[in-house]
């Protein structure tokens, strides 16, 4: 993406990676020749790889270490600790200068570890082999891997008990990692980062207040900016600063963050109110690369364009890399704060808003459509191939994302439910039976027709906490907005409708009626196919189960991943912190209050009765063909 500070670093790193790969082979042969007569003993496992399953998320630590190329620069003056091995030269300098510090650190640590045996090398993955050889001194040119994950013991405790020894699905690794790599930063640290890297006026430190969040951390603040006319500081602007989870701040997820920004831009261009990205003071020079990418170059490169970064990556005190970005604050009321009961007009208007979002995102070209357009010269005059390539990159980044909150992976939720039962946290047999009913329905109703469902880019979290009422002066003309694009994915298009309707059912006397009214608004803008209509009741129940089970799981398991923030203070303060009980994030339990009631009413009504009411109250006059 042209505004992504890390986007083109990998081009320069590719050459070094190939050089290092050849060095690995040479060093491996030397070690194997030298260890032929030694006893077959396992080497000391480096801290960053101890207790980790091969092949499960192996790339994240390397990606986090790569983030150090920007981490050190971003952490200066912000009060965030930066390891010496991850320091870098200024922008535009040769990256090899940065590798020198890491190489030196590797050599210093290599004196304490014996060279691995041939048998031990064969049992290791490629990543572990490189790290072990570097630790033994046999591979001094490979930069040391800085551990960015929490202790493996804690990581294992977060995984469901019945899948720890099996091949763990990607969705479970992702969800468990998020509990361990939730940002552990304070408002003061974020304030220093804002002052160092953003030029948005006089920021009020006292105005910063933390906002509810699931796996990230958000703060509201305002700043006084010069008035463009008078030049005086009389304009007050409101912002939200978001510190992303460590999982979203490394690896391919950096492309996901760029895709989120393009999704916001797409909605904004079609008149849907959503936050806008504020660019930082960090600048880079880029030239177009292949397939929609960009390459970072020096300022004197012909054709180079100066770009300002939309995100800042920094290293927190617990050695986890996080990405920070600033967005405009959307004033108004959250949908959850609108007093009940909601009128039919209001509910239908909210449905129209959801339908508009579905319609706009459904226009996003698929990779097949992009390939078709690029092959037709008659269409290239009216469409920017460059823009299409960038949209194609966004699609691929989001399509590769395996999130447990994506209803395509709903069946994985049952492992977390079973784990809660084993731990004794979830002991209500009636509610367990309700969840199992939905799992069985999903398996027999949704999975057989999954290949017939439309796919597209989804916001994927249109709940009552993310839809805003910007203006309610006229009851017949409410203006809506949407926030929180952290769950954007490529999935079944009908999921967007099911998610919005699931949260519409909360705290309602007759949830089926309210959902039918909302669906009538959605259908007026974004008609569903008959197949999508048939499975819609099951998808609604599936989202409620996901929210209920994962909210419960996140609340209890978050305690395992949290550590006291006073570890660097005096011994007395640290002792007091250890005595203070760690509690989970109560925000993740929001749905628990009314979700079980809504789910029980849906199951009591039955999918067939719900489908008939949806047909009667919500099906548009001109539905799309199946």
VEXDREN-2710 file (C-alpha; in Angstrom, 1 decimal):
% VEXDREN-2710
k/r/px/py/pz
1/UNK/0.0/0.0/0.0
2/UNK/1.4/3.4/-0.9
3/UNK/0.8/4.7/2.7
4/UNK/2.3/1.7/4.5
5/UNK/5.6/2.4/6.1
6/UNK/6.6/-1.3/6.1
7/UNK/5.2/-2.2/2.8
8/UNK/8.3/-2.5/0.6
9/UNK/11.0/-3.4/3.1
10/UNK/10.7/-7.0/2.1
11/UNK/12.1/-6.3/-1.3
12/UNK/15.5/-5.2/0.1
13/UNK/15.4/-8.0/2.6
14/UNK/14.9/-10.7/0.0
15/UNK/18.5/-10.5/-1.2
16/UNK/19.8/-10.8/2.3
17/UNK/17.5/-13.7/3.0
18/UNK/18.9/-15.6/0.0
19/UNK/22.5/-14.8/1.1
20/UNK/21.7/-16.0/4.6
21/UNK/20.1/-19.2/3.2
22/UNK/23.3/-20.1/1.4
23/UNK/25.3/-19.4/4.5
24/UNK/22.9/-21.7/6.4
25/UNK/23.7/-24.6/4.1
26/UNK/27.5/-24.0/4.4
27/UNK/27.4/-23.7/8.1
28/UNK/25.1/-26.8/8.4
29/UNK/27.6/-28.9/6.5
30/UNK/30.5/-27.8/8.7
31/UNK/28.5/-28.5/11.9
32/UNK/27.5/-32.0/10.7
33/UNK/31.1/-32.9/9.7
34/UNK/32.3/-31.7/13.1
35/UNK/29.7/-33.4/15.1
36/UNK/29.9/-36.8/13.5
37/UNK/31.8/-38.3/16.4
38/UNK/29.9/-36.6/19.2
39/UNK/27.2/-38.0/21.3
40/UNK/23.6/-37.4/20.0
41/UNK/22.5/-34.8/22.5
42/UNK/19.9/-32.2/22.0
43/UNK/21.2/-28.6/22.0
44/UNK/20.0/-26.0/24.4
45/UNK/16.8/-24.6/22.9
46/UNK/16.9/-20.8/22.5
47/UNK/14.4/-19.0/24.6
48/UNK/12.4/-17.8/21.6
49/UNK/11.7/-21.4/20.3
50/UNK/11.3/-23.4/23.5
51/UNK/8.0/-25.3/23.8
52/UNK/6.7/-24.2/20.4
53/UNK/4.9/-26.5/17.9
54/UNK/6.7/-26.7/14.5
55/UNK/4.7/-25.1/11.7
56/UNK/2.2/-23.4/14.0
57/UNK/2.7/-19.7/13.4
58/UNK/6.4/-20.1/12.8
59/UNK/6.7/-16.9/10.9
60/UNK/5.4/-14.4/13.4
61/UNK/8.6/-14.1/15.5
62/UNK/10.7/-13.4/12.5
63/UNK/8.2/-10.8/11.4
64/UNK/8.3/-9.2/14.8
65/UNK/12.0/-9.2/14.7
66/UNK/11.9/-7.6/11.2
67/UNK/9.7/-4.9/12.7
68/UNK/12.7/-3.8/14.7
69/UNK/13.9/-2.0/11.6
70/UNK/11.2/0.6/12.2
71/UNK/10.7/-0.2/15.9
72/UNK/13.9/1.5/17.1
73/UNK/13.2/4.7/15.1
74/UNK/9.6/4.8/16.2
75/UNK/10.5/4.3/19.9
76/UNK/12.9/7.2/20.2
77/UNK/11.8/9.9/22.6
78/UNK/8.7/7.9/23.5
79/UNK/9.9/6.3/26.6
80/UNK/9.6/2.8/25.1
81/UNK/12.5/0.4/25.6
82/UNK/14.3/-0.7/22.5
83/UNK/16.8/-3.7/22.5
84/UNK/20.2/-2.8/21.2
85/UNK/20.0/-5.7/18.7
86/UNK/17.1/-4.1/17.0
87/UNK/18.4/-0.6/16.4
88/UNK/18.5/0.8/12.8
89/UNK/20.1/3.6/10.9
90/UNK/18.2/6.6/9.6
91/UNK/15.7/6.3/6.7
92/UNK/17.4/5.7/3.4
93/UNK/20.6/4.2/4.9
94/UNK/21.8/0.7/4.1
95/UNK/19.9/-2.0/6.0
96/UNK/23.2/-4.0/6.4
97/UNK/24.3/-1.4/9.0
98/UNK/21.4/-2.6/11.2
99/UNK/22.3/-6.2/10.8
100/UNK/25.7/-5.6/12.3
101/UNK/24.3/-4.9/15.8
102/UNK/22.2/-8.1/15.7
103/UNK/25.2/-10.1/14.4
104/UNK/27.4/-8.9/17.2
105/UNK/24.7/-9.8/19.8
106/UNK/24.4/-13.2/18.3
107/UNK/28.2/-13.8/18.5
108/UNK/28.3/-12.8/22.1
109/UNK/25.5/-15.3/23.0
110/UNK/27.0/-18.0/20.9
111/UNK/29.8/-18.8/23.3
112/UNK/27.5/-20.4/25.8
113/UNK/25.9/-23.1/23.5
114/UNK/27.3/-26.2/22.0
115/UNK/26.9/-26.9/18.3
116/UNK/23.8/-29.0/17.6
117/UNK/24.3/-32.6/16.4
118/UNK/23.3/-33.9/13.0
119/UNK/20.3/-35.8/14.4
120/UNK/19.1/-32.8/16.4
121/UNK/19.4/-30.6/13.2
122/UNK/17.3/-33.0/11.2
123/UNK/14.5/-33.0/13.9
124/UNK/14.3/-29.2/13.8
125/UNK/12.3/-27.0/11.5
126/UNK/14.2/-24.6/9.2
127/UNK/13.6/-21.6/11.5
128/UNK/14.7/-23.5/14.6
129/UNK/17.8/-24.9/12.8
130/UNK/18.9/-21.3/11.9
131/UNK/18.4/-20.1/15.4
132/UNK/20.2/-23.1/17.0
133/UNK/23.1/-22.7/14.6
134/UNK/23.3/-19.0/15.4
135/UNK/23.2/-19.6/19.1
136/UNK/26.1/-22.2/18.8
137/UNK/28.3/-19.8/16.8
138/UNK/28.1/-21.9/13.7
139/UNK/26.0/-19.3/12.0
140/UNK/27.2/-15.9/13.2
141/UNK/25.7/-13.9/10.3
142/UNK/22.0/-14.7/11.1
143/UNK/20.5/-11.9/13.3
144/UNK/19.3/-13.2/16.7
145/UNK/15.6/-13.7/17.0
146/UNK/14.1/-11.5/19.7
147/UNK/11.3/-13.4/21.5
148/UNK/8.1/-11.5/21.2
149/UNK/5.6/-14.0/22.6
150/UNK/4.7/-14.7/26.2
151/UNK/6.0/-17.8/28.0
152/UNK/5.2/-21.0/26.2
153/UNK/3.6/-22.5/29.3
154/UNK/1.1/-19.6/29.4
155/UNK/0.5/-20.0/25.7
156/UNK/-0.3/-23.7/26.1
157/UNK/-2.7/-23.0/28.9
158/UNK/-4.7/-20.8/26.6
159/UNK/-5.3/-23.5/24.1
160/UNK/-8.2/-25.8/24.6
161/UNK/-7.1/-28.9/26.5
162/UNK/-8.3/-31.4/23.8
163/UNK/-6.3/-29.9/21.0
164/UNK/-2.9/-29.1/22.6
165/UNK/-1.3/-32.3/21.4
166/UNK/-3.0/-32.4/18.0
167/UNK/-2.7/-30.3/14.9
168/UNK/-4.1/-27.0/16.2
169/UNK/-6.3/-25.1/13.7
170/UNK/-5.1/-21.7/12.7
171/UNK/-8.1/-20.0/14.2
172/UNK/-7.2/-21.4/17.7
173/UNK/-3.6/-20.3/17.4
174/UNK/-4.8/-16.8/16.4
175/UNK/-7.3/-16.5/19.3
176/UNK/-4.8/-17.8/21.9
177/UNK/-2.1/-15.5/20.7
178/UNK/-4.3/-12.5/21.0
179/UNK/-4.8/-13.2/24.6
180/UNK/-1.1/-13.2/25.2
181/UNK/-0.2/-10.3/23.0
182/UNK/-2.8/-7.8/24.0
183/UNK/-1.1/-4.4/24.3
184/UNK/0.4/-3.7/27.7
185/UNK/1.0/0.0/27.4
186/UNK/-0.1/3.0/29.5
187/UNK/-1.7/6.3/28.5
188/UNK/1.6/8.1/29.3
189/UNK/3.5/5.9/26.9
190/UNK/0.9/6.4/24.1
191/UNK/1.0/10.2/24.8
192/UNK/4.8/10.3/24.3
193/UNK/4.4/8.4/21.0
194/UNK/1.8/10.8/19.8
195/UNK/4.0/13.8/20.6
196/UNK/7.0/12.3/18.9
197/UNK/5.4/11.1/15.7
198/UNK/2.2/13.2/15.0
199/UNK/1.7/16.8/14.2
200/UNK/-2.0/17.3/15.1
201/UNK/-1.7/20.4/17.3
202/UNK/-1.6/20.8/21.1
203/UNK/-2.6/17.4/22.5
204/UNK/-4.4/17.5/25.8
205/UNK/-2.9/14.8/28.1
206/UNK/-5.8/15.2/30.5
207/UNK/-8.3/14.5/27.8
208/UNK/-7.1/10.9/27.2
209/UNK/-9.5/8.3/28.4
210/UNK/-9.5/4.6/27.6
211/UNK/-12.3/3.2/25.5
212/UNK/-13.7/-0.4/25.6
213/UNK/-11.9/-2.9/23.4
214/UNK/-11.6/-6.6/22.9
215/UNK/-8.0/-7.4/22.0
216/UNK/-6.6/-4.0/21.3
217/UNK/-6.4/-0.8/23.4
218/UNK/-8.0/2.5/22.4
219/UNK/-7.9/6.0/23.9
220/UNK/-10.0/9.1/23.1
221/UNK/-8.3/12.5/23.2
222/UNK/-8.6/15.9/21.7
223/UNK/-6.2/18.5/20.5
224/UNK/-6.3/22.3/19.8
225/UNK/-5.3/23.0/16.3
226/UNK/-4.6/26.3/14.5
227/UNK/-7.5/27.7/12.7
228/UNK/-6.6/27.8/8.9
229/UNK/-8.2/31.3/8.7
230/UNK/-7.1/33.2/11.8
231/UNK/-4.1/31.0/12.7
232/UNK/-5.1/31.0/16.4
233/UNK/-5.5/27.8/18.5
234/UNK/-9.2/27.9/18.7
235/UNK/-10.2/24.7/16.9
236/UNK/-10.8/21.6/18.9
237/UNK/-10.4/18.3/17.1
238/UNK/-11.2/14.9/18.5
239/UNK/-9.3/11.7/17.8
240/UNK/-9.0/8.1/18.8
241/UNK/-5.6/6.4/19.1
242/UNK/-5.6/2.7/18.6
243/UNK/-2.8/0.4/19.7
244/UNK/-3.2/-2.9/17.8
245/UNK/-2.7/-6.4/19.2
246/UNK/0.8/-7.9/18.7
247/UNK/-0.7/-10.5/16.3
248/UNK/-2.1/-7.7/14.1
249/UNK/1.2/-5.8/14.2
250/UNK/3.5/-8.5/12.6
251/UNK/3.7/-10.7/9.5
252/UNK/1.0/-10.6/6.9
253/UNK/-1.3/-8.8/9.3
254/UNK/0.5/-5.6/8.4
255/UNK/-1.1/-6.0/5.0
256/UNK/-4.4/-6.6/6.8
257/UNK/-4.1/-3.2/8.5
258/UNK/-3.5/-1.6/5.2
259/UNK/-6.5/-3.3/3.8
260/UNK/-8.6/-2.0/6.7
261/UNK/-7.7/1.5/5.7
262/UNK/-8.7/0.9/2.1
263/UNK/-12.1/-0.5/3.3
264/UNK/-12.7/2.7/5.3
265/UNK/-11.7/4.8/2.3
266/UNK/-14.1/2.8/0.1
267/UNK/-17.0/3.3/2.5
268/UNK/-16.2/7.0/2.9
269/UNK/-16.1/7.5/-0.8
270/UNK/-19.7/6.2/-1.0
271/UNK/-21.0/8.6/1.7
272/UNK/-20.9/6.1/4.6
273/UNK/-19.6/7.9/7.7
274/UNK/-16.6/6.2/9.3
275/UNK/-13.3/7.2/10.9
276/UNK/-10.5/8.7/8.7
277/UNK/-6.8/7.8/9.1
278/UNK/-4.5/10.6/10.3
279/UNK/-1.0/10.4/8.8
280/UNK/2.1/10.6/11.0
281/UNK/5.2/12.8/10.5
282/UNK/7.2/9.7/9.4
283/UNK/7.9/10.1/5.7
284/UNK/9.3/7.7/3.0
285/UNK/9.9/7.8/-0.7
286/UNK/8.4/5.1/-2.8
287/UNK/8.1/3.9/-6.4
288/UNK/5.5/1.5/-7.8
289/UNK/6.3/-2.2/-7.6
290/UNK/4.8/-5.3/-9.1
291/UNK/1.2/-6.4/-8.4
292/UNK/0.2/-3.2/-6.6
293/UNK/3.2/-3.1/-4.2
294/UNK/5.5/-0.2/-3.6
295/UNK/9.3/-0.2/-3.1
296/UNK/10.9/2.2/-0.6
297/UNK/13.8/4.1/-2.3
298/UNK/16.0/7.1/-1.6
299/UNK/14.8/10.6/-2.1
300/UNK/16.9/11.2/-5.3
301/UNK/15.5/8.1/-7.1
302/UNK/13.7/9.1/-10.4
303/UNK/10.0/9.0/-10.1
304/UNK/10.0/8.7/-6.3
305/UNK/7.0/10.0/-4.4
306/UNK/7.0/11.2/-0.9
307/UNK/4.5/9.5/1.4
308/UNK/3.6/9.9/5.0
309/UNK/3.1/6.7/7.1
310/UNK/-0.3/6.0/8.4
311/UNK/1.0/3.7/11.2
312/UNK/3.8/3.7/13.7
313/UNK/5.3/0.4/14.9
314/UNK/7.0/0.5/18.3
315/UNK/8.4/-2.0/20.8
316/UNK/6.6/-2.1/24.2
317/UNK/8.5/-2.7/27.5
318/UNK/7.5/-6.4/27.4
319/UNK/9.4/-6.8/24.0
320/UNK/6.2/-7.2/21.9
321/UNK/5.9/-5.1/18.8
322/UNK/2.7/-3.1/18.4
323/UNK/1.3/-0.9/15.7
324/UNK/-0.3/2.5/16.6
325/UNK/-2.5/4.6/14.4
326/UNK/-4.6/7.7/14.9
327/UNK/-8.2/8.1/13.5
328/UNK/-10.7/10.8/13.6
329/UNK/-13.3/10.5/16.3
330/UNK/-16.9/10.0/15.1
331/UNK/-19.2/12.1/17.4
332/UNK/-22.6/10.7/18.2
333/UNK/-24.3/8.0/20.3
334/UNK/-23.7/4.3/20.1
335/UNK/-26.7/2.2/19.0
336/UNK/-26.6/0.5/22.4
337/UNK/-27.2/3.8/24.1
338/UNK/-30.4/4.6/22.3
339/UNK/-33.3/4.0/24.7
340/UNK/-35.5/1.0/24.1
341/UNK/-37.9/0.1/22.6
342/UNK/-36.9/1.1/19.1
343/UNK/-39.6/2.1/16.7
344/UNK/-40.1/0.1/13.5
345/UNK/-39.0/3.1/11.5
346/UNK/-35.7/3.3/13.4
347/UNK/-35.1/-0.5/13.1
348/UNK/-35.7/-0.4/9.4
349/UNK/-33.4/2.6/8.9
350/UNK/-30.7/0.7/10.7
351/UNK/-31.3/-2.1/8.3
352/UNK/-31.0/0.2/5.3
353/UNK/-27.6/1.4/6.7
354/UNK/-26.4/-2.2/7.0
355/UNK/-27.6/-2.9/3.4
356/UNK/-25.7/0.1/2.1
357/UNK/-22.5/-1.2/3.7
358/UNK/-23.1/-4.6/2.2
359/UNK/-23.8/-3.1/-1.2
360/UNK/-20.7/-0.9/-1.2
361/UNK/-18.3/-3.6/-0.1
362/UNK/-19.9/-6.1/-2.6
363/UNK/-18.6/-3.8/-5.4
364/UNK/-15.1/-4.6/-4.4
365/UNK/-13.6/-6.5/-7.4
366/UNK/-12.6/-10.2/-6.8
367/UNK/-9.2/-11.5/-8.0
368/UNK/-11.0/-13.1/-11.0
369/UNK/-12.6/-9.9/-12.0
370/UNK/-9.3/-8.0/-11.7
371/UNK/-7.6/-10.6/-13.9
372/UNK/-10.4/-10.3/-16.5
373/UNK/-10.2/-6.5/-16.6
374/UNK/-6.4/-6.5/-16.9
375/UNK/-6.7/-8.7/-20.0
376/UNK/-9.2/-6.5/-21.7
377/UNK/-7.5/-3.4/-23.3
378/UNK/-10.9/-1.7/-23.9
379/UNK/-11.5/-1.5/-20.2
380/UNK/-8.1/-0.2/-19.2
381/UNK/-8.9/3.4/-20.3
382/UNK/-11.7/3.8/-17.8
383/UNK/-10.3/1.8/-14.9
384/UNK/-7.0/2.2/-13.2
385/UNK/-5.0/-1.0/-13.4
386/UNK/-2.8/0.2/-10.6
387/UNK/-5.8/0.8/-8.3
388/UNK/-7.2/-2.6/-9.2
389/UNK/-3.9/-4.3/-8.3
390/UNK/-3.9/-2.7/-4.9
391/UNK/-7.5/-3.8/-4.3
392/UNK/-6.4/-7.3/-5.3
393/UNK/-3.7/-7.2/-2.7
394/UNK/-6.2/-6.2/-0.1
395/UNK/-8.5/-9.0/-1.0
396/UNK/-5.6/-11.6/-0.8
397/UNK/-4.5/-10.2/2.6
398/UNK/-8.0/-10.4/4.0
399/UNK/-8.7/-13.8/2.4
400/UNK/-5.7/-15.3/4.1
401/UNK/-7.0/-14.2/7.5
402/UNK/-8.4/-17.1/9.6
403/UNK/-10.5/-15.5/12.4
404/UNK/-12.6/-17.4/14.8
405/UNK/-15.2/-14.6/14.5
406/UNK/-15.6/-15.4/10.8
407/UNK/-18.7/-17.6/10.6
408/UNK/-16.9/-19.9/8.1
409/UNK/-14.9/-21.2/11.1
410/UNK/-17.9/-21.5/13.4
411/UNK/-17.3/-25.2/14.0
412/UNK/-14.0/-24.4/15.7
413/UNK/-15.9/-22.6/18.5
414/UNK/-17.0/-26.0/19.9
415/UNK/-13.4/-26.7/21.0
416/UNK/-13.4/-23.6/23.2
417/UNK/-16.8/-24.5/24.5
418/UNK/-15.6/-28.0/25.5
419/UNK/-12.6/-26.6/27.1
420/UNK/-14.7/-24.3/29.3
421/UNK/-16.7/-27.3/30.3
422/UNK/-13.6/-29.3/31.2
423/UNK/-12.3/-26.3/33.2
424/UNK/-15.6/-26.2/35.1
425/UNK/-16.3/-22.6/33.9
426/UNK/-19.3/-23.6/31.8
427/UNK/-21.5/-25.9/33.8
428/UNK/-25.0/-25.1/32.7
429/UNK/-26.2/-28.2/30.9
430/UNK/-29.2/-26.5/29.3
431/UNK/-27.0/-23.8/27.7
432/UNK/-24.4/-26.4/26.6
433/UNK/-27.2/-28.3/24.9
434/UNK/-28.4/-25.1/23.2
435/UNK/-25.0/-24.5/21.7
436/UNK/-24.7/-28.2/20.5
437/UNK/-28.1/-27.7/18.8
438/UNK/-26.6/-24.8/16.8
439/UNK/-23.4/-26.7/16.0
440/UNK/-25.4/-29.6/14.6
441/UNK/-27.7/-27.3/12.6
442/UNK/-24.7/-25.5/11.1
443/UNK/-23.1/-28.7/10.1
444/UNK/-26.2/-30.1/8.3
445/UNK/-27.7/-26.9/6.9
446/UNK/-24.9/-24.4/6.2
447/UNK/-21.8/-26.5/5.3
448/UNK/-23.5/-28.5/2.4
449/UNK/-24.3/-25.2/0.6
450/UNK/-21.2/-23.2/1.5
451/UNK/-19.9/-23.4/-2.1
452/UNK/-23.1/-21.7/-3.4
453/UNK/-22.8/-18.6/-1.2
454/UNK/-21.5/-15.3/-2.4
455/UNK/-18.2/-14.1/-1.0
456/UNK/-16.9/-10.6/-0.5
457/UNK/-15.3/-8.2/1.9
458/UNK/-17.1/-7.8/5.2
459/UNK/-16.9/-5.4/8.2
460/UNK/-17.8/-8.5/10.1
461/UNK/-18.7/-6.8/13.4
462/UNK/-21.8/-4.6/12.9
463/UNK/-23.0/-4.9/16.5
464/UNK/-24.7/-2.3/18.7
465/UNK/-21.3/-1.1/20.0
466/UNK/-19.9/-0.3/16.5
467/UNK/-23.0/1.3/14.9
468/UNK/-23.4/5.0/15.8
469/UNK/-26.3/7.5/15.5
470/UNK/-24.7/10.7/14.3
471/UNK/-27.9/12.8/14.2
472/UNK/-31.3/12.0/15.6
473/UNK/-33.0/15.4/15.3
474/UNK/-35.5/14.0/12.8
475/UNK/-36.9/10.6/13.8
476/UNK/-37.5/9.8/10.1
477/UNK/-34.1/10.7/8.9
478/UNK/-31.5/9.2/11.3
479/UNK/-27.9/9.4/10.2
480/UNK/-25.7/6.4/11.0
481/UNK/-22.0/5.8/11.1
482/UNK/-19.8/2.7/11.7
483/UNK/-16.5/2.3/13.6
484/UNK/-14.0/-0.5/14.5
485/UNK/-12.7/-2.2/11.4
486/UNK/-10.5/-4.7/13.3
487/UNK/-12.5/-7.8/12.2
488/UNK/-12.6/-7.1/8.4
489/UNK/-12.4/-10.3/6.5
490/UNK/-13.3/-12.0/3.1
491/UNK/-16.2/-14.3/3.8
492/UNK/-19.7/-15.2/2.9
493/UNK/-21.6/-12.0/2.2
494/UNK/-24.7/-13.2/4.1
495/UNK/-22.6/-13.2/7.3
496/UNK/-22.7/-9.4/7.4
497/UNK/-26.5/-9.5/7.5
498/UNK/-26.6/-12.4/10.0
499/UNK/-24.2/-10.5/12.4
500/UNK/-26.2/-7.3/12.4
501/UNK/-29.5/-9.2/12.9
502/UNK/-28.1/-11.2/15.8
503/UNK/-27.3/-8.1/17.8
504/UNK/-30.6/-6.6/16.8
505/UNK/-32.2/-9.4/18.7
506/UNK/-30.7/-8.4/22.0
507/UNK/-32.9/-6.9/24.7
508/UNK/-36.1/-7.2/22.6
509/UNK/-39.5/-8.4/23.6
510/UNK/-40.1/-10.0/20.2
511/UNK/-36.6/-10.4/18.6
512/UNK/-38.0/-12.2/15.6
513/UNK/-40.2/-9.2/14.7
514/UNK/-37.3/-6.7/15.1
515/UNK/-35.0/-8.9/13.0
516/UNK/-37.7/-9.1/10.3
517/UNK/-38.1/-5.4/10.2
518/UNK/-34.3/-4.9/10.0
519/UNK/-34.1/-7.4/7.2
520/UNK/-36.8/-5.5/5.2
521/UNK/-34.5/-2.5/5.3
522/UNK/-31.5/-4.6/4.3
523/UNK/-33.3/-6.2/1.4
524/UNK/-34.4/-2.9/0.0
525/UNK/-30.7/-2.2/-0.7
526/UNK/-28.9/-5.5/-0.7
527/UNK/-31.3/-8.4/-1.7
528/UNK/-30.3/-11.9/-0.5
529/UNK/-30.5/-15.0/-2.6
530/UNK/-33.0/-17.8/-1.7
531/UNK/-30.1/-20.0/-0.5
532/UNK/-28.9/-17.2/1.8
533/UNK/-32.3/-16.7/3.1
534/UNK/-32.7/-20.4/3.9
535/UNK/-29.6/-20.5/6.1
536/UNK/-29.9/-17.0/7.6
537/UNK/-31.7/-18.2/10.9
538/UNK/-28.8/-20.7/11.5
539/UNK/-26.2/-18.1/10.9
540/UNK/-27.8/-15.7/13.3
541/UNK/-27.8/-18.3/16.0
542/UNK/-24.2/-19.2/15.2
543/UNK/-23.1/-15.6/15.7
544/UNK/-24.9/-15.5/19.1
545/UNK/-23.2/-18.7/20.2
546/UNK/-19.8/-17.4/19.0
547/UNK/-20.2/-14.2/21.0
548/UNK/-21.4/-16.0/24.1
549/UNK/-18.8/-18.7/24.2
550/UNK/-15.8/-16.6/23.1
551/UNK/-16.8/-13.8/25.4
552/UNK/-16.8/-16.2/28.4
553/UNK/-13.6/-17.8/27.2
554/UNK/-11.8/-14.5/26.6
555/UNK/-12.8/-13.2/30.1
556/UNK/-11.5/-16.2/32.0
557/UNK/-8.4/-16.9/29.8
558/UNK/-7.3/-13.3/29.6
559/UNK/-6.3/-13.6/33.2
560/UNK/-3.7/-16.1/32.2
561/UNK/-2.1/-13.8/29.7
562/UNK/-2.1/-10.6/31.8
563/UNK/0.9/-9.7/33.9
564/UNK/1.3/-6.8/36.4
565/UNK/2.4/-3.5/34.9
566/UNK/4.5/-2.6/37.9
567/UNK/7.3/-5.1/37.2
568/UNK/9.8/-2.3/36.7
569/UNK/8.9/-0.4/39.9
570/UNK/10.2/-0.8/43.4
571/UNK/10.1/-4.2/45.1
572/UNK/7.3/-3.0/47.4
573/UNK/5.2/-1.8/44.5
574/UNK/5.8/-5.1/42.7
575/UNK/4.7/-7.1/45.7
576/UNK/1.6/-5.0/46.0
577/UNK/0.9/-5.7/42.3
578/UNK/1.3/-9.4/42.7
579/UNK/-1.2/-9.4/45.6
580/UNK/-3.8/-7.5/43.5
581/UNK/-6.1/-10.1/41.8
582/UNK/-6.0/-9.9/38.0
583/UNK/-9.5/-9.7/36.5
584/UNK/-10.6/-10.2/32.9
585/UNK/-11.9/-7.5/30.5
586/UNK/-15.6/-7.1/31.4
587/UNK/-16.2/-5.6/27.9
588/UNK/-16.0/-9.1/26.4
589/UNK/-19.0/-10.1/28.5
590/UNK/-21.4/-7.5/27.0
591/UNK/-23.5/-10.1/25.1
592/UNK/-23.8/-12.4/28.1
593/UNK/-26.5/-10.2/29.7
594/UNK/-29.1/-10.7/27.0
595/UNK/-27.6/-13.1/24.5
596/UNK/-28.7/-16.3/26.2
597/UNK/-32.3/-15.0/26.3
598/UNK/-32.2/-14.1/22.6
599/UNK/-30.7/-17.5/21.7
600/UNK/-33.3/-19.4/23.7
601/UNK/-36.2/-17.5/21.9
602/UNK/-34.6/-18.2/18.5
603/UNK/-34.3/-21.9/19.2
604/UNK/-37.9/-22.1/20.6
605/UNK/-39.2/-20.4/17.5
606/UNK/-37.3/-22.8/15.2
607/UNK/-35.5/-22.2/11.9
608/UNK/-38.5/-23.0/9.7
609/UNK/-40.8/-20.5/11.5
610/UNK/-38.1/-17.8/11.4
611/UNK/-37.6/-18.4/7.7
612/UNK/-41.3/-18.0/7.0
613/UNK/-41.5/-14.8/9.0
614/UNK/-38.4/-13.4/7.2
615/UNK/-40.1/-14.3/3.9
616/UNK/-43.3/-12.5/4.9
617/UNK/-41.8/-9.4/6.5
618/UNK/-38.4/-9.0/4.9
619/UNK/-38.1/-10.5/1.5
620/UNK/-37.8/-7.8/-1.2
621/UNK/-39.9/-7.8/-4.3
622/UNK/-36.8/-8.2/-6.6
623/UNK/-34.5/-10.7/-4.9
624/UNK/-31.2/-11.6/-6.5
625/UNK/-31.1/-15.0/-8.2
626/UNK/-29.6/-17.9/-6.3
END
